[in-house]
Amino acid sequence: MRGRVAAIVMAVLLVIYLVFVVHYSFVLIGTGIGVAIAMGIALLVLPLIAAWLLAREVQFVLRGEKLVKRMGAAGELPVDDLPRLPSGRADAAAADAQFPAYKAAVEADPESWRAWLLLGLAYDASGDRSRARWATREAIRLSRNPSTQR
């Protein structure tokens, strides 16, 4: 829950920042000076890219949460009984022990979004965020395909 609140606060701060950047870009464009106009246009492009990236990130999180809730409602999520470090995070070595089973499940059925999501959760528990995001993206992609709804 704390992570969600922090993400929302950061997103709101980014939106506020983007509003100020867009306003300043219009001020620069309104000066009528060539260099200022070019800077103003450049300042308009950057917020558009940032807004697109923020929207994609929010969409990724919402779709991932939806899949986790769907598996949780069906009772398909594994019990989180991993040993914890003093910080409260899962012990990466214990989480790594889950990989062979989840990798085997993905290899056995590479079109199963459930197998990919479980692999992503295992990567996340071990602290490998980039692989966790990759596996979760694959799960989201497969879940949106009607032919892979198993």
Chimera marker file (.cmm) of the C-alpha trace (Angstrom):
<marker_set name="trace">
<marker id="1" x="0.000" y="0.000" z="0.000" r="1" g="1" b="0" radius="0.5"/>
<marker id="2" x="2.851" y="2.381" z="0.824" r="1" g="1" b="0" radius="0.5"/>
<marker id="3" x="4.344" y="1.827" z="-2.637" r="1" g="1" b="0" radius="0.5"/>
<marker id="4" x="1.039" y="2.637" z="-4.311" r="1" g="1" b="0" radius="0.5"/>
<marker id="5" x="0.698" y="5.906" z="-2.377" r="1" g="1" b="0" radius="0.5"/>
<marker id="6" x="4.277" y="6.862" z="-3.255" r="1" g="1" b="0" radius="0.5"/>
<marker id="7" x="3.641" y="6.118" z="-6.931" r="1" g="1" b="0" radius="0.5"/>
<marker id="8" x="0.469" y="8.213" z="-6.928" r="1" g="1" b="0" radius="0.5"/>
<marker id="9" x="2.258" y="11.122" z="-5.233" r="1" g="1" b="0" radius="0.5"/>
<marker id="10" x="5.112" y="10.943" z="-7.757" r="1" g="1" b="0" radius="0.5"/>
<marker id="11" x="2.641" y="10.801" z="-10.662" r="1" g="1" b="0" radius="0.5"/>
<marker id="12" x="0.780" y="13.846" z="-9.350" r="1" g="1" b="0" radius="0.5"/>
<marker id="13" x="4.047" y="15.749" z="-8.894" r="1" g="1" b="0" radius="0.5"/>
<marker id="14" x="5.085" y="14.824" z="-12.435" r="1" g="1" b="0" radius="0.5"/>
<marker id="15" x="1.761" y="16.076" z="-13.812" r="1" g="1" b="0" radius="0.5"/>
<marker id="16" x="2.157" y="19.369" z="-11.926" r="1" g="1" b="0" radius="0.5"/>
<marker id="17" x="5.691" y="19.711" z="-13.283" r="1" g="1" b="0" radius="0.5"/>
<marker id="18" x="4.473" y="18.989" z="-16.805" r="1" g="1" b="0" radius="0.5"/>
<marker id="19" x="1.788" y="21.667" z="-16.516" r="1" g="1" b="0" radius="0.5"/>
<marker id="20" x="4.429" y="24.232" z="-15.552" r="1" g="1" b="0" radius="0.5"/>
<marker id="21" x="6.726" y="23.143" z="-18.396" r="1" g="1" b="0" radius="0.5"/>
<marker id="22" x="3.909" y="23.395" z="-20.947" r="1" g="1" b="0" radius="0.5"/>
<marker id="23" x="2.945" y="26.836" z="-19.617" r="1" g="1" b="0" radius="0.5"/>
<marker id="24" x="6.552" y="28.008" z="-19.824" r="1" g="1" b="0" radius="0.5"/>
<marker id="25" x="6.864" y="26.639" z="-23.354" r="1" g="1" b="0" radius="0.5"/>
<marker id="26" x="3.883" y="28.761" z="-24.443" r="1" g="1" b="0" radius="0.5"/>
<marker id="27" x="5.487" y="31.786" z="-22.802" r="1" g="1" b="0" radius="0.5"/>
<marker id="28" x="8.664" y="31.153" z="-24.803" r="1" g="1" b="0" radius="0.5"/>
<marker id="29" x="6.737" y="30.655" z="-28.033" r="1" g="1" b="0" radius="0.5"/>
<marker id="30" x="4.808" y="33.864" z="-27.372" r="1" g="1" b="0" radius="0.5"/>
<marker id="31" x="7.970" y="35.984" z="-27.238" r="1" g="1" b="0" radius="0.5"/>
<marker id="32" x="8.340" y="35.918" z="-31.026" r="1" g="1" b="0" radius="0.5"/>
<marker id="33" x="12.114" y="35.423" z="-30.790" r="1" g="1" b="0" radius="0.5"/>
<marker id="34" x="13.365" y="32.587" z="-33.003" r="1" g="1" b="0" radius="0.5"/>
<marker id="35" x="15.561" y="30.858" z="-30.422" r="1" g="1" b="0" radius="0.5"/>
<marker id="36" x="12.891" y="31.181" z="-27.728" r="1" g="1" b="0" radius="0.5"/>
<marker id="37" x="10.276" y="29.730" z="-30.094" r="1" g="1" b="0" radius="0.5"/>
<marker id="38" x="12.539" y="26.756" z="-30.851" r="1" g="1" b="0" radius="0.5"/>
<marker id="39" x="13.097" y="26.200" z="-27.118" r="1" g="1" b="0" radius="0.5"/>
<marker id="40" x="9.367" y="26.478" z="-26.490" r="1" g="1" b="0" radius="0.5"/>
<marker id="41" x="8.604" y="23.850" z="-29.121" r="1" g="1" b="0" radius="0.5"/>
<marker id="42" x="11.264" y="21.566" z="-27.666" r="1" g="1" b="0" radius="0.5"/>
<marker id="43" x="9.735" y="22.048" z="-24.226" r="1" g="1" b="0" radius="0.5"/>
<marker id="44" x="6.363" y="20.982" z="-25.629" r="1" g="1" b="0" radius="0.5"/>
<marker id="45" x="7.746" y="17.727" z="-27.004" r="1" g="1" b="0" radius="0.5"/>
<marker id="46" x="9.364" y="16.589" z="-23.750" r="1" g="1" b="0" radius="0.5"/>
<marker id="47" x="6.166" y="16.759" z="-21.652" r="1" g="1" b="0" radius="0.5"/>
<marker id="48" x="4.299" y="14.828" z="-24.338" r="1" g="1" b="0" radius="0.5"/>
<marker id="49" x="6.876" y="12.041" z="-24.136" r="1" g="1" b="0" radius="0.5"/>
<marker id="50" x="6.788" y="12.089" z="-20.327" r="1" g="1" b="0" radius="0.5"/>
<marker id="51" x="2.985" y="11.993" z="-20.271" r="1" g="1" b="0" radius="0.5"/>
<marker id="52" x="2.968" y="9.052" z="-22.699" r="1" g="1" b="0" radius="0.5"/>
<marker id="53" x="5.502" y="7.164" z="-20.571" r="1" g="1" b="0" radius="0.5"/>
<marker id="54" x="3.533" y="7.873" z="-17.398" r="1" g="1" b="0" radius="0.5"/>
<marker id="55" x="0.310" y="6.666" z="-19.028" r="1" g="1" b="0" radius="0.5"/>
<marker id="56" x="2.016" y="3.452" z="-20.188" r="1" g="1" b="0" radius="0.5"/>
<marker id="57" x="3.406" y="2.827" z="-16.712" r="1" g="1" b="0" radius="0.5"/>
<marker id="58" x="0.033" y="3.354" z="-15.038" r="1" g="1" b="0" radius="0.5"/>
<marker id="59" x="-1.596" y="1.099" z="-17.631" r="1" g="1" b="0" radius="0.5"/>
<marker id="60" x="1.026" y="-1.616" z="-16.987" r="1" g="1" b="0" radius="0.5"/>
<marker id="61" x="0.447" y="-1.482" z="-13.234" r="1" g="1" b="0" radius="0.5"/>
<marker id="62" x="-3.338" y="-1.593" z="-13.548" r="1" g="1" b="0" radius="0.5"/>
<marker id="63" x="-3.293" y="-4.503" z="-15.994" r="1" g="1" b="0" radius="0.5"/>
<marker id="64" x="-0.785" y="-6.411" z="-13.868" r="1" g="1" b="0" radius="0.5"/>
<marker id="65" x="-2.855" y="-5.876" z="-10.726" r="1" g="1" b="0" radius="0.5"/>
<marker id="66" x="-5.954" y="-7.030" z="-12.578" r="1" g="1" b="0" radius="0.5"/>
<marker id="67" x="-4.261" y="-10.306" z="-13.507" r="1" g="1" b="0" radius="0.5"/>
<marker id="68" x="-3.008" y="-10.851" z="-9.948" r="1" g="1" b="0" radius="0.5"/>
<marker id="69" x="-6.518" y="-10.222" z="-8.581" r="1" g="1" b="0" radius="0.5"/>
<marker id="70" x="-7.967" y="-12.582" z="-11.171" r="1" g="1" b="0" radius="0.5"/>
<marker id="71" x="-5.584" y="-15.362" z="-10.147" r="1" g="1" b="0" radius="0.5"/>
<marker id="72" x="-6.136" y="-14.585" z="-6.472" r="1" g="1" b="0" radius="0.5"/>
<marker id="73" x="-9.912" y="-14.817" z="-6.844" r="1" g="1" b="0" radius="0.5"/>
<marker id="74" x="-9.469" y="-18.222" z="-8.499" r="1" g="1" b="0" radius="0.5"/>
<marker id="75" x="-7.142" y="-19.354" z="-5.697" r="1" g="1" b="0" radius="0.5"/>
<marker id="76" x="-4.248" y="-19.818" z="-8.133" r="1" g="1" b="0" radius="0.5"/>
<marker id="77" x="-1.651" y="-17.642" z="-6.417" r="1" g="1" b="0" radius="0.5"/>
<marker id="78" x="1.078" y="-19.378" z="-4.437" r="1" g="1" b="0" radius="0.5"/>
<marker id="79" x="1.266" y="-18.829" z="-0.692" r="1" g="1" b="0" radius="0.5"/>
<marker id="80" x="3.910" y="-16.244" z="0.155" r="1" g="1" b="0" radius="0.5"/>
<marker id="81" x="5.802" y="-18.157" z="2.807" r="1" g="1" b="0" radius="0.5"/>
<marker id="82" x="9.294" y="-17.036" z="1.813" r="1" g="1" b="0" radius="0.5"/>
<marker id="83" x="11.737" y="-16.232" z="4.599" r="1" g="1" b="0" radius="0.5"/>
<marker id="84" x="12.050" y="-12.501" z="5.169" r="1" g="1" b="0" radius="0.5"/>
<marker id="85" x="15.058" y="-10.287" z="5.690" r="1" g="1" b="0" radius="0.5"/>
<marker id="86" x="15.034" y="-7.833" z="8.621" r="1" g="1" b="0" radius="0.5"/>
<marker id="87" x="13.868" y="-5.168" z="6.145" r="1" g="1" b="0" radius="0.5"/>
<marker id="88" x="10.742" y="-7.211" z="5.368" r="1" g="1" b="0" radius="0.5"/>
<marker id="89" x="11.768" y="-8.083" z="1.820" r="1" g="1" b="0" radius="0.5"/>
<marker id="90" x="11.739" y="-11.687" z="0.691" r="1" g="1" b="0" radius="0.5"/>
<marker id="91" x="15.042" y="-13.535" z="0.901" r="1" g="1" b="0" radius="0.5"/>
<marker id="92" x="16.302" y="-13.554" z="-2.699" r="1" g="1" b="0" radius="0.5"/>
<marker id="93" x="17.990" y="-16.934" z="-2.335" r="1" g="1" b="0" radius="0.5"/>
<marker id="94" x="14.723" y="-18.539" z="-1.209" r="1" g="1" b="0" radius="0.5"/>
<marker id="95" x="12.821" y="-16.848" z="-4.029" r="1" g="1" b="0" radius="0.5"/>
<marker id="96" x="15.394" y="-18.118" z="-6.524" r="1" g="1" b="0" radius="0.5"/>
<marker id="97" x="14.498" y="-21.656" z="-5.474" r="1" g="1" b="0" radius="0.5"/>
<marker id="98" x="11.038" y="-21.105" z="-7.029" r="1" g="1" b="0" radius="0.5"/>
<marker id="99" x="12.439" y="-20.375" z="-10.481" r="1" g="1" b="0" radius="0.5"/>
<marker id="100" x="12.901" y="-23.936" z="-11.769" r="1" g="1" b="0" radius="0.5"/>
<marker id="101" x="9.230" y="-24.769" z="-11.191" r="1" g="1" b="0" radius="0.5"/>
<marker id="102" x="7.956" y="-21.535" z="-12.748" r="1" g="1" b="0" radius="0.5"/>
<marker id="103" x="10.380" y="-21.687" z="-15.676" r="1" g="1" b="0" radius="0.5"/>
<marker id="104" x="9.310" y="-25.273" z="-16.299" r="1" g="1" b="0" radius="0.5"/>
<marker id="105" x="5.662" y="-24.183" z="-16.274" r="1" g="1" b="0" radius="0.5"/>
<marker id="106" x="6.403" y="-21.480" z="-18.861" r="1" g="1" b="0" radius="0.5"/>
<marker id="107" x="8.374" y="-23.917" z="-21.012" r="1" g="1" b="0" radius="0.5"/>
<marker id="108" x="5.569" y="-26.484" z="-20.777" r="1" g="1" b="0" radius="0.5"/>
<marker id="109" x="2.925" y="-23.955" z="-21.808" r="1" g="1" b="0" radius="0.5"/>
<marker id="110" x="4.460" y="-20.756" z="-23.233" r="1" g="1" b="0" radius="0.5"/>
<marker id="111" x="1.009" y="-19.440" z="-24.142" r="1" g="1" b="0" radius="0.5"/>
<marker id="112" x="-0.236" y="-19.485" z="-20.547" r="1" g="1" b="0" radius="0.5"/>
<marker id="113" x="-0.467" y="-16.001" z="-19.086" r="1" g="1" b="0" radius="0.5"/>
<marker id="114" x="-0.823" y="-17.559" z="-15.644" r="1" g="1" b="0" radius="0.5"/>
<marker id="115" x="2.553" y="-19.296" z="-15.928" r="1" g="1" b="0" radius="0.5"/>
<marker id="116" x="4.195" y="-16.060" z="-17.098" r="1" g="1" b="0" radius="0.5"/>
<marker id="117" x="2.631" y="-14.072" z="-14.281" r="1" g="1" b="0" radius="0.5"/>
<marker id="118" x="3.828" y="-16.568" z="-11.668" r="1" g="1" b="0" radius="0.5"/>
<marker id="119" x="7.319" y="-16.359" z="-13.157" r="1" g="1" b="0" radius="0.5"/>
<marker id="120" x="7.109" y="-12.561" z="-12.964" r="1" g="1" b="0" radius="0.5"/>
<marker id="121" x="6.061" y="-12.726" z="-9.321" r="1" g="1" b="0" radius="0.5"/>
<marker id="122" x="8.995" y="-15.047" z="-8.571" r="1" g="1" b="0" radius="0.5"/>
<marker id="123" x="11.411" y="-12.654" z="-10.276" r="1" g="1" b="0" radius="0.5"/>
<marker id="124" x="9.916" y="-9.772" z="-8.307" r="1" g="1" b="0" radius="0.5"/>
<marker id="125" x="10.293" y="-11.638" z="-5.027" r="1" g="1" b="0" radius="0.5"/>
<marker id="126" x="13.952" y="-12.254" z="-5.791" r="1" g="1" b="0" radius="0.5"/>
<marker id="127" x="14.508" y="-8.563" z="-6.530" r="1" g="1" b="0" radius="0.5"/>
<marker id="128" x="15.050" y="-8.928" z="-10.294" r="1" g="1" b="0" radius="0.5"/>
<marker id="129" x="12.750" y="-6.097" z="-11.344" r="1" g="1" b="0" radius="0.5"/>
<marker id="130" x="13.648" y="-5.997" z="-15.035" r="1" g="1" b="0" radius="0.5"/>
<marker id="131" x="12.873" y="-9.685" z="-15.564" r="1" g="1" b="0" radius="0.5"/>
<marker id="132" x="9.767" y="-9.374" z="-13.416" r="1" g="1" b="0" radius="0.5"/>
<marker id="133" x="8.476" y="-6.583" z="-15.649" r="1" g="1" b="0" radius="0.5"/>
<marker id="134" x="9.383" y="-8.549" z="-18.779" r="1" g="1" b="0" radius="0.5"/>
<marker id="135" x="7.521" y="-11.671" z="-17.612" r="1" g="1" b="0" radius="0.5"/>
<marker id="136" x="4.538" y="-9.617" z="-16.412" r="1" g="1" b="0" radius="0.5"/>
<marker id="137" x="4.362" y="-7.789" z="-19.753" r="1" g="1" b="0" radius="0.5"/>
<marker id="138" x="4.306" y="-11.160" z="-21.489" r="1" g="1" b="0" radius="0.5"/>
<marker id="139" x="1.491" y="-12.289" z="-19.169" r="1" g="1" b="0" radius="0.5"/>
<marker id="140" x="-0.489" y="-9.136" z="-19.947" r="1" g="1" b="0" radius="0.5"/>
<marker id="141" x="0.051" y="-9.600" z="-23.689" r="1" g="1" b="0" radius="0.5"/>
<marker id="142" x="-1.088" y="-13.224" z="-23.551" r="1" g="1" b="0" radius="0.5"/>
<marker id="143" x="-4.096" y="-12.430" z="-21.353" r="1" g="1" b="0" radius="0.5"/>
<marker id="144" x="-5.387" y="-9.978" z="-23.952" r="1" g="1" b="0" radius="0.5"/>
<marker id="145" x="-5.306" y="-12.619" z="-26.704" r="1" g="1" b="0" radius="0.5"/>
<marker id="146" x="-8.619" y="-14.565" z="-26.787" r="1" g="1" b="0" radius="0.5"/>
<marker id="147" x="-6.891" y="-17.723" z="-28.010" r="1" g="1" b="0" radius="0.5"/>
<marker id="148" x="-4.713" y="-17.914" z="-24.871" r="1" g="1" b="0" radius="0.5"/>
<marker id="149" x="-7.455" y="-17.679" z="-22.250" r="1" g="1" b="0" radius="0.5"/>
<marker id="150" x="-6.569" y="-20.775" z="-20.213" r="1" g="1" b="0" radius="0.5"/>
<link id1="1" id2="2" r="1" g="1" b="0" radius="0.2"/>
<link id1="2" id2="3" r="1" g="1" b="0" radius="0.2"/>
<link id1="3" id2="4" r="1" g="1" b="0" radius="0.2"/>
<link id1="4" id2="5" r="1" g="1" b="0" radius="0.2"/>
<link id1="5" id2="6" r="1" g="1" b="0" radius="0.2"/>
<link id1="6" id2="7" r="1" g="1" b="0" radius="0.2"/>
<link id1="7" id2="8" r="1" g="1" b="0" radius="0.2"/>
<link id1="8" id2="9" r="1" g="1" b="0" radius="0.2"/>
<link id1="9" id2="10" r="1" g="1" b="0" radius="0.2"/>
<link id1="10" id2="11" r="1" g="1" b="0" radius="0.2"/>
<link id1="11" id2="12" r="1" g="1" b="0" radius="0.2"/>
<link id1="12" id2="13" r="1" g="1" b="0" radius="0.2"/>
<link id1="13" id2="14" r="1" g="1" b="0" radius="0.2"/>
<link id1="14" id2="15" r="1" g="1" b="0" radius="0.2"/>
<link id1="15" id2="16" r="1" g="1" b="0" radius="0.2"/>
<link id1="16" id2="17" r="1" g="1" b="0" radius="0.2"/>
<link id1="17" id2="18" r="1" g="1" b="0" radius="0.2"/>
<link id1="18" id2="19" r="1" g="1" b="0" radius="0.2"/>
<link id1="19" id2="20" r="1" g="1" b="0" radius="0.2"/>
<link id1="20" id2="21" r="1" g="1" b="0" radius="0.2"/>
<link id1="21" id2="22" r="1" g="1" b="0" radius="0.2"/>
<link id1="22" id2="23" r="1" g="1" b="0" radius="0.2"/>
<link id1="23" id2="24" r="1" g="1" b="0" radius="0.2"/>
<link id1="24" id2="25" r="1" g="1" b="0" radius="0.2"/>
<link id1="25" id2="26" r="1" g="1" b="0" radius="0.2"/>
<link id1="26" id2="27" r="1" g="1" b="0" radius="0.2"/>
<link id1="27" id2="28" r="1" g="1" b="0" radius="0.2"/>
<link id1="28" id2="29" r="1" g="1" b="0" radius="0.2"/>
<link id1="29" id2="30" r="1" g="1" b="0" radius="0.2"/>
<link id1="30" id2="31" r="1" g="1" b="0" radius="0.2"/>
<link id1="31" id2="32" r="1" g="1" b="0" radius="0.2"/>
<link id1="32" id2="33" r="1" g="1" b="0" radius="0.2"/>
<link id1="33" id2="34" r="1" g="1" b="0" radius="0.2"/>
<link id1="34" id2="35" r="1" g="1" b="0" radius="0.2"/>
<link id1="35" id2="36" r="1" g="1" b="0" radius="0.2"/>
<link id1="36" id2="37" r="1" g="1" b="0" radius="0.2"/>
<link id1="37" id2="38" r="1" g="1" b="0" radius="0.2"/>
<link id1="38" id2="39" r="1" g="1" b="0" radius="0.2"/>
<link id1="39" id2="40" r="1" g="1" b="0" radius="0.2"/>
<link id1="40" id2="41" r="1" g="1" b="0" radius="0.2"/>
<link id1="41" id2="42" r="1" g="1" b="0" radius="0.2"/>
<link id1="42" id2="43" r="1" g="1" b="0" radius="0.2"/>
<link id1="43" id2="44" r="1" g="1" b="0" radius="0.2"/>
<link id1="44" id2="45" r="1" g="1" b="0" radius="0.2"/>
<link id1="45" id2="46" r="1" g="1" b="0" radius="0.2"/>
<link id1="46" id2="47" r="1" g="1" b="0" radius="0.2"/>
<link id1="47" id2="48" r="1" g="1" b="0" radius="0.2"/>
<link id1="48" id2="49" r="1" g="1" b="0" radius="0.2"/>
<link id1="49" id2="50" r="1" g="1" b="0" radius="0.2"/>
<link id1="50" id2="51" r="1" g="1" b="0" radius="0.2"/>
<link id1="51" id2="52" r="1" g="1" b="0" radius="0.2"/>
<link id1="52" id2="53" r="1" g="1" b="0" radius="0.2"/>
<link id1="53" id2="54" r="1" g="1" b="0" radius="0.2"/>
<link id1="54" id2="55" r="1" g="1" b="0" radius="0.2"/>
<link id1="55" id2="56" r="1" g="1" b="0" radius="0.2"/>
<link id1="56" id2="57" r="1" g="1" b="0" radius="0.2"/>
<link id1="57" id2="58" r="1" g="1" b="0" radius="0.2"/>
<link id1="58" id2="59" r="1" g="1" b="0" radius="0.2"/>
<link id1="59" id2="60" r="1" g="1" b="0" radius="0.2"/>
<link id1="60" id2="61" r="1" g="1" b="0" radius="0.2"/>
<link id1="61" id2="62" r="1" g="1" b="0" radius="0.2"/>
<link id1="62" id2="63" r="1" g="1" b="0" radius="0.2"/>
<link id1="63" id2="64" r="1" g="1" b="0" radius="0.2"/>
<link id1="64" id2="65" r="1" g="1" b="0" radius="0.2"/>
<link id1="65" id2="66" r="1" g="1" b="0" radius="0.2"/>
<link id1="66" id2="67" r="1" g="1" b="0" radius="0.2"/>
<link id1="67" id2="68" r="1" g="1" b="0" radius="0.2"/>
<link id1="68" id2="69" r="1" g="1" b="0" radius="0.2"/>
<link id1="69" id2="70" r="1" g="1" b="0" radius="0.2"/>
<link id1="70" id2="71" r="1" g="1" b="0" radius="0.2"/>
<link id1="71" id2="72" r="1" g="1" b="0" radius="0.2"/>
<link id1="72" id2="73" r="1" g="1" b="0" radius="0.2"/>
<link id1="73" id2="74" r="1" g="1" b="0" radius="0.2"/>
<link id1="74" id2="75" r="1" g="1" b="0" radius="0.2"/>
<link id1="75" id2="76" r="1" g="1" b="0" radius="0.2"/>
<link id1="76" id2="77" r="1" g="1" b="0" radius="0.2"/>
<link id1="77" id2="78" r="1" g="1" b="0" radius="0.2"/>
<link id1="78" id2="79" r="1" g="1" b="0" radius="0.2"/>
<link id1="79" id2="80" r="1" g="1" b="0" radius="0.2"/>
<link id1="80" id2="81" r="1" g="1" b="0" radius="0.2"/>
<link id1="81" id2="82" r="1" g="1" b="0" radius="0.2"/>
<link id1="82" id2="83" r="1" g="1" b="0" radius="0.2"/>
<link id1="83" id2="84" r="1" g="1" b="0" radius="0.2"/>
<link id1="84" id2="85" r="1" g="1" b="0" radius="0.2"/>
<link id1="85" id2="86" r="1" g="1" b="0" radius="0.2"/>
<link id1="86" id2="87" r="1" g="1" b="0" radius="0.2"/>
<link id1="87" id2="88" r="1" g="1" b="0" radius="0.2"/>
<link id1="88" id2="89" r="1" g="1" b="0" radius="0.2"/>
<link id1="89" id2="90" r="1" g="1" b="0" radius="0.2"/>
<link id1="90" id2="91" r="1" g="1" b="0" radius="0.2"/>
<link id1="91" id2="92" r="1" g="1" b="0" radius="0.2"/>
<link id1="92" id2="93" r="1" g="1" b="0" radius="0.2"/>
<link id1="93" id2="94" r="1" g="1" b="0" radius="0.2"/>
<link id1="94" id2="95" r="1" g="1" b="0" radius="0.2"/>
<link id1="95" id2="96" r="1" g="1" b="0" radius="0.2"/>
<link id1="96" id2="97" r="1" g="1" b="0" radius="0.2"/>
<link id1="97" id2="98" r="1" g="1" b="0" radius="0.2"/>
<link id1="98" id2="99" r="1" g="1" b="0" radius="0.2"/>
<link id1="99" id2="100" r="1" g="1" b="0" radius="0.2"/>
<link id1="100" id2="101" r="1" g="1" b="0" radius="0.2"/>
<link id1="101" id2="102" r="1" g="1" b="0" radius="0.2"/>
<link id1="102" id2="103" r="1" g="1" b="0" radius="0.2"/>
<link id1="103" id2="104" r="1" g="1" b="0" radius="0.2"/>
<link id1="104" id2="105" r="1" g="1" b="0" radius="0.2"/>
<link id1="105" id2="106" r="1" g="1" b="0" radius="0.2"/>
<link id1="106" id2="107" r="1" g="1" b="0" radius="0.2"/>
<link id1="107" id2="108" r="1" g="1" b="0" radius="0.2"/>
<link id1="108" id2="109" r="1" g="1" b="0" radius="0.2"/>
<link id1="109" id2="110" r="1" g="1" b="0" radius="0.2"/>
<link id1="110" id2="111" r="1" g="1" b="0" radius="0.2"/>
<link id1="111" id2="112" r="1" g="1" b="0" radius="0.2"/>
<link id1="112" id2="113" r="1" g="1" b="0" radius="0.2"/>
<link id1="113" id2="114" r="1" g="1" b="0" radius="0.2"/>
<link id1="114" id2="115" r="1" g="1" b="0" radius="0.2"/>
<link id1="115" id2="116" r="1" g="1" b="0" radius="0.2"/>
<link id1="116" id2="117" r="1" g="1" b="0" radius="0.2"/>
<link id1="117" id2="118" r="1" g="1" b="0" radius="0.2"/>
<link id1="118" id2="119" r="1" g="1" b="0" radius="0.2"/>
<link id1="119" id2="120" r="1" g="1" b="0" radius="0.2"/>
<link id1="120" id2="121" r="1" g="1" b="0" radius="0.2"/>
<link id1="121" id2="122" r="1" g="1" b="0" radius="0.2"/>
<link id1="122" id2="123" r="1" g="1" b="0" radius="0.2"/>
<link id1="123" id2="124" r="1" g="1" b="0" radius="0.2"/>
<link id1="124" id2="125" r="1" g="1" b="0" radius="0.2"/>
<link id1="125" id2="126" r="1" g="1" b="0" radius="0.2"/>
<link id1="126" id2="127" r="1" g="1" b="0" radius="0.2"/>
<link id1="127" id2="128" r="1" g="1" b="0" radius="0.2"/>
<link id1="128" id2="129" r="1" g="1" b="0" radius="0.2"/>
<link id1="129" id2="130" r="1" g="1" b="0" radius="0.2"/>
<link id1="130" id2="131" r="1" g="1" b="0" radius="0.2"/>
<link id1="131" id2="132" r="1" g="1" b="0" radius="0.2"/>
<link id1="132" id2="133" r="1" g="1" b="0" radius="0.2"/>
<link id1="133" id2="134" r="1" g="1" b="0" radius="0.2"/>
<link id1="134" id2="135" r="1" g="1" b="0" radius="0.2"/>
<link id1="135" id2="136" r="1" g="1" b="0" radius="0.2"/>
<link id1="136" id2="137" r="1" g="1" b="0" radius="0.2"/>
<link id1="137" id2="138" r="1" g="1" b="0" radius="0.2"/>
<link id1="138" id2="139" r="1" g="1" b="0" radius="0.2"/>
<link id1="139" id2="140" r="1" g="1" b="0" radius="0.2"/>
<link id1="140" id2="141" r="1" g="1" b="0" radius="0.2"/>
<link id1="141" id2="142" r="1" g="1" b="0" radius="0.2"/>
<link id1="142" id2="143" r="1" g="1" b="0" radius="0.2"/>
<link id1="143" id2="144" r="1" g="1" b="0" radius="0.2"/>
<link id1="144" id2="145" r="1" g="1" b="0" radius="0.2"/>
<link id1="145" id2="146" r="1" g="1" b="0" radius="0.2"/>
<link id1="146" id2="147" r="1" g="1" b="0" radius="0.2"/>
<link id1="147" id2="148" r="1" g="1" b="0" radius="0.2"/>
<link id1="148" id2="149" r="1" g="1" b="0" radius="0.2"/>
<link id1="149" id2="150" r="1" g="1" b="0" radius="0.2"/>
</marker_set>
